[in-house]
């Protein structure tokens, strides 16, 4: 999610952007944000990107702004960000070829890749890992020590296509031979892992399943934001949320974007941006790192639970 946020996160968190006087930033959080530069070698077509909102819209822009500014300068074009509330809306942009690339979650990726709607571009390496976990969290003032103890308590999911924020807790429910309507007293979709964390910390919701890297970043940078939270369970490891392109994107342009991401850590400005994001680098990933996510998705969708 000062990924993404930590991710991009990605997946991923970020610090606020300090723009130079020659730059302008126009933000419309209902639809898109525009990051422009004074590069004179632009053609008439801007670059369109989408960001799946793993964090709330304003937080997402804060985390990504310096990275997108860097990419715009390197490409030499205006970048228009299409900010959408749900993962499904971002998926539709990719299916229709309305964006050049997108930062999405691993759960959304496996659905798109199954239908061959996207190509895997890169994914971040964080803490020397290309994998991350889901955390089941609860308010520490409640007598909840394990997932089963959440019965008859309220619970927050992130998005119906979220791996950590939906597929994983749904798996736990299926293993208990129950479903969210029977097990929890109330459920909500927050459409942001940071929002889920905030709601549990404030006691508005009793428990949630969240992106582990986002939780870790908040714990290190804003410990007061998780002071009332305890982690009661961690998932198996899943492939890191990727950056993808639509199938319709020109292959030479695809290679250009891929090389750009791979080289971010090779200059001082890029390294500084990645350091703030807690990302070591972006790397080319094999699609097979998402097999665990595929198996999880297939398992939870096998029956109507």
C-alpha positions, 0 to 999 in steps of 0.5 A: 500500500511514504508498495505499492506500498510496499507492493505494489504492490503491489503489490507495496507502500510509498512516501509522499511525492515532492514534485519539481516546479516543472511538473504538474499533477492533477488528481481525480480519484473517481477516475484517473490521476494524471502525472505529466512531465516537461519532456519535449519528445512526446508523441500525441498518445499518452501511456495509460496504466491501471492500478488495482486498489490494494490500498485506498485511492489516495494512499495508492496515488501517494505510494505510486507517484514517484515511481510513475513520475520516474517511468514517465520521464524515462518513456518520455510521455505523459502517463494517465493513471486509471484508478478503479475501485475493484479488481474486476474493473481493472481486469476489464480495462486489460481485457479491452486493451484500454491500458498499456500495463497494470499493477494487479494482485495475484488473484486477479492475474490467475483469472486473466492468465487462464483466459490468456487476456494478459502477458506477465511483464515483471513482479517486484522482489521484496525482502529478497523474496518473490512470494508473500503471505496473507495474514488473518488479523483480529482486534487484540482486545477480543478473545480470538487466538485462531481463525475458528475463534472468529465464529459469530464475529464480524469480518472484512474481505478486501475484494472478491478477486483478492487472493489474500483478502478473499480466496485464502479466508474462503479456503479456511471456511471451506476447511471448516465446512461452512461459509461466510454467511453461517460463520461470521456475524457480519461481513464487508468488502473494504476494497483496500487492505489498509482500510481493513487494517484500520477498521480492525485496529479501531474495533469497527470490524473484529477480524480480516484477511490482509496482504502481509507485505502491506501489514508489515510496512504499516507496522514498521512505519506507523506502529500506532495503526496496528497497536490494537491488532494481533496476527492469528494466522499466516498463509502459505506463500504465494507469487508476488502481485505482478505488473501485466500488459494486455495481450493486444499490446505491441510486442516491441512496446512490451519489451521496451516496458519490461526493460525499463522496469528491469533497469530501475535499480540501475541508476541512483534515482531509481534505486532511491525510489525502490528503496522507499518502496522497500523493493529490491528490484523488478524481475521477470517471473515464471508464470509457475510461481502463481500455481499456488494461487491457481490451486487455491482459487480452484479449491475455493471455487470447487463448491458453492461455499 
